[in-house]
Amino acid sequence: MGDRITVVLKTENAEKLRNIQAKMIRTSTKSVSFSHVLNLVLNEGLKKYKA
């Protein structure tokens, strides 16, 4: 379980994430949360940056 954080997203980014979620729901037998999708996308994006 992660931390509960409030984030404000641009509408177009939220729509893109919802589309990714919808595609994942169609191909999965389990539920797919918006938070799960957001964390997957963030993890992939953050791999490009070295901290």
N, C-alpha and C positions, 0 to 999 in steps of 0.2 A: 504494500500500500504506500502511496506517495503522500506528499503534502497537498493540502487543499489550498489552491491559489486562484485568485480571480484575475482573468486576462480579458482584455478587450481586443477583438479581432476585427479587421476590415471585413465588410460583408462579402466581398468577392473571395477572400481567403476562407471564410467560414463555409461558403457554398462549395468551394473546391474540396474542402475536407469532408463535407457531407456527401459529396459525390463519391469520394474514395470509400467512405464508410458504407454507402449503399452498395457499391460493387463488392466490397468485402462481405457484406451480409448475404448477398446473393450466392456467393461461392462458399460460404461457411455454414456448418451445422450448428455452431455456437453463436451466442450473441456477441456483437461487436460494438463497444461503447465509443462515443465520440472522443473521450479521453484517451482510449487505447490508440485510436487512429492518430490523434494529435501527437502522442508520444512517439509513435513509429515514425511519423514524418519528421519530427524534431530530431530524433536520433540519427536518421539518415542525413539530414541537413547539417547537423553538428559534426559529423565525421569529416566534413570539409575544413573545419576550423581546428586549429591546435590551441589548446588552452595552456 
